[in-house]
């Protein structure tokens, strides 16, 4: 049990473990929290994706320019392209967090440390989550870029789908065309790249989250809010992980949207276009998205864990 001590010498929990929570409270509140965060931050996902797939900077010069142009062109709805398809992540999120906490619990029984548990559990959780969400990711990302201004290399609409009135009609059209061309495997285009991007991203994020949390506990006063410490640690973790994994996320987006043949083809095309700039492409939007998303997710996640903690552990929890 991971504990620390406050000014009065009272021990408190640094980490609320899986077995300490009432799952009947935790799961519905967790889904509500995740949906709220995604509603607020989804426009950053659209902006990030369009920045990643454009040819050099011939459509948008940066995050603010992209957001402004999308809003002027399509209004608020343009910033929420593919949202309802992407919101299926709420379901995968339940499996993700269940896998994460379960793997941590099992590894804890074998005496693994906090960071080791977080690293391994984060990776396993991402494999489960990506296996469920990639088909919806493929559809939502096509929706994000259809209607995007043409780049120097032409429009980003390899399926040849015309923008239609009604998001559900557009999603249905994309789904039918993907299945017609590639069958069921078309919905897992870029799956390997997704695992390459998100498994290390998830594993490192959770490991950095616990690392930063431990370091902040050491340097901040004992009276500091532990929830605030966790939120800051989550943001730092998201920021650091994004810097490391950004090129992998670009490859994933291009494979899924531009229908390139392989990771190697996607990498060669990206390198030919961008050279070393591939490490910075869409980075500003992704850093803002990651830091804001990490802060918000941890705020909701750790708050809900505190609300859901069983009665016998409540006296060990500090806000």
N, C-alpha and C positions, 0 to 999 in steps of 0.2 A: 504494500500500500504506500503510495507516494504522498509524503506529508511534509509540511514545513511548520515553523513556529512563529507566532505573532509577538507583539510587545509584551503581553502578559505571560508568555511562555506556553500559551495554549496551542496545541497541535491542530492543524487544519489540513484538509485534503487539497493537494495540488491538482490531482486528477480524479474525477469521479468515474469509477470503473463500471463496466457493463452490468455486473451483477448487483450493483447498488441502486439501479434505477427501476422504476415502475414502467414497464414497456407499454402498457395501455395508455399512459399519459404521453410517453416519449414519442411514439410513432406519429400520431395525428398532429401534435404540436410541431414536430420536426418537418413534416410535409408542408404545413401552413407557413412556417418560417422560410423554408426553401422557396416556395412559390412567391412569397412577398419579395425576397431578395432578387429573384430572377425577373420579376416584373419591373423592379426599379433599375436594374443594371443591364437588362437585355440590350438596349441601344448600343452599349459599348461593344457587345459581341458582334452586332451588325457592322459597326464602324471598323472594328478590328479585322473582320473577315474581308470586307471590301478593300481595305488597305493592303492586306496580304496577297490578294489575287490580282491586283492591278499591275500593269506593266510599268515597272519603275515608278515614277510619280506623275504619270501623265493624266491622271484623273483627279487625284487629291494630293495636296502637298503635305498633309498631316492630319492628325486626329480632329482638330477643331474645324479645319476646312472640310473634311469629310462629313462631319456631323451637320454643319451648316448647309452644305449642298444637298445632302439627303433630305433634310427637313424642308428646304425651299422647293425641292422637286416633288416630294411625295407627302409632306406633312408628317405628323406623328406616326402615322401608319407605316411610313417608310422606315422608321427606326425600329419597328416591331415586325419586320418581315420574318415569317417562319416561326413566330413566337409560340403559337398553339401547338405546332408540331414539336418544337423543341421542349415544350413544357412536359412532355412525356418523361423527361429527366427526373421528374418528381418520383416516378415509380422506380426508376433505376437508382435514384438517390437512397431509397429505403434499403435496397439490396446492397448498395455501396456501404452505407454506414453500418448495417448489420454485419457485413463481412469484415469491415475494419475492426469493429469492436469485438467480434467473435475471435478473430485471429490474435488480437492483442491479449484477449483473455486466455487463450490456449498457450501462447508463448509465455505469458506471465506465470503459468503453472510450471514452466520449465526454467524459471528464474531469469528470463531475458530482461535486459534493461529497458528503460522507457524509450530511448531513441531507437534501439534495435526493434522493439515491438512496433513502434510507429512506422519505421522504414518498411518492414516486411508487410505489415497490415495494410499500409497505404498502397503498396504495389498490388497486393492480392485484391483489394477492394476495387482498384481501377480496372483490373482485368474483368471482373464481374460487371462493373458498371458500363464499360465500353462495349462489352459483348451485347448488352441489352440496348444501348442507346445509339450505336453507330448507324443503323438503318434510318433512324429519325434525324440524326445529324446530317446524313447525306441529303435527305429531302429538304431539311430546313436551310442548309447552306446554298442549295440551288435557288431556293426562294429568296434568300438574302441578296443574291447577285443578279437575278433576272430583272431587267429594267435598269440596271446600273449603266451609267454613261459608257459608251464604247471607248476602249483603250486604243493605243496606237496599233495594237495587233488585232483589233476588232472587238466585237461585243463578247461578253462572257455568258454565252448561252449555248453550250455545246449540245444540249438536248433539242434545241430548236423550238422550245416551248414559247408561245406568245403570251405576254402578260395578260391575264384575264381579270375580269371583275369578280371579286370574291376570292378570299384566301384559300377556302376549302376546295374550290374548283381548280385553282392553281396547283395546290398540293396533290390533288387527285390526278391531274394531268402529268405532273412530274413522276408520280409513283407508277402510273401506267407505262410511261415512256421508258423509265429505267428497267421495268420488268420486261417490256417488249424487246429491248436491246440486249440485256444481259441476264435475264432471269433473276432468280432469287439472289445469286451472288453479287448482282449489281448493287444491292443494298448494303453490301459489306465492302464496297470499294474503299480503299484506304484504311481498311481495318488494321493491317499490320503497322501502317504508319501511325494510326491512332494509338495503338499499344506502345509504339516506340516513343510517342510524344507524351502520352498521359500516364503510363505506368511509372516511369521515372519521375514525372512531374508530381504525381500523387505521393509516391514514396518519399521524395525529397521534401515536399511541402510539409508533410506530417513530421518528418525528422527535424527539419529546421524549426518548425513550430515549437516542438519540445525543447530544442536547443536554445532558441531565443528566450523561451519562457523561463528556463532555468537561469540563464544569464541575467535576465531582467529582475528576477526574484533576488539575485545577489546584490545588484547595484541600487535598486529602488528601496525607499523606506518601507519598513514592515507594515505601516498603516495604509500602504497603497492598495487600491481596489484590485483584487485578483482578476476580476472579469475584465477590467481595462488592460491589465498586464497581458492577459491571454489574447485580447483583440489586437494589441500592438504586435505581439509575437506572431500572430497569424498574418498580419500585413507584411511584416518583415520576411516571413517565410515565403509568402506569395511573390514578393518583390525579388528575392534571391533566386527562387526557382525559375521564375520567368526569364531572368537574365541567362540562365543556363540552358533552358529548353526552347527558346524562341524559334530557332531554325527548324526544329522538328515539328512545331505547330504549323509553320508555313508550309512545309512539305505535305502535311496531312490535309490542310485546307485545299491545296492545289490538286492533289490526287483526287479528292472527292468532288471538287467543283469542275475542274478542267478535264477530268476523265483521262488523265495521263496513264500510260501503260504500266509504269512501275516506279518504285521509289528512286531507282537510279535515273530514270528518265526525268522525273520531277526535279531531282537534285541538279542534274546537268543543265536543265533549262533555267532553273533558278540561278545557278552559278554564272551561266552565260549572260543573263540579264543584269544581275546585281553585283557579282563578285563579292567582296567583303561586306557590302551593304546588306547582304542577306541576313546578317546577324542583327541588323537594326530595323529591318522592314516591319512596319506595323508595331514596333516595340513600344512606342509611347502609349498607344491605345491599349496594348496588352498589359503594360505595367500599371496603368491607371485602373483597368478592369480587374486585374489580379489583386492589387492592393485593396481596392474597394470591396471586391467580392470576398476576399479572405477576411477582412475586418467584419463585414456584415454576416458572413456565414458563421464565424466563430462567436460573434455576439449572440446570434440566434441559437447556435448549437450549445454553447456553454450555459446560456440562460435556461434553455429547455432542460438540460441535464440537471440544473439546480432545482428547477420546478418539479422535475420527475423523480428526484432522489427519494429513496425510501425513508420512512420516518426515523429509523434508528441511526441514519447517517446525517440527518439535517444539522445536528449540532457541530458536525465536523466541517461544514461547508461555509466558506467565507465569500461574500460578494465583493 
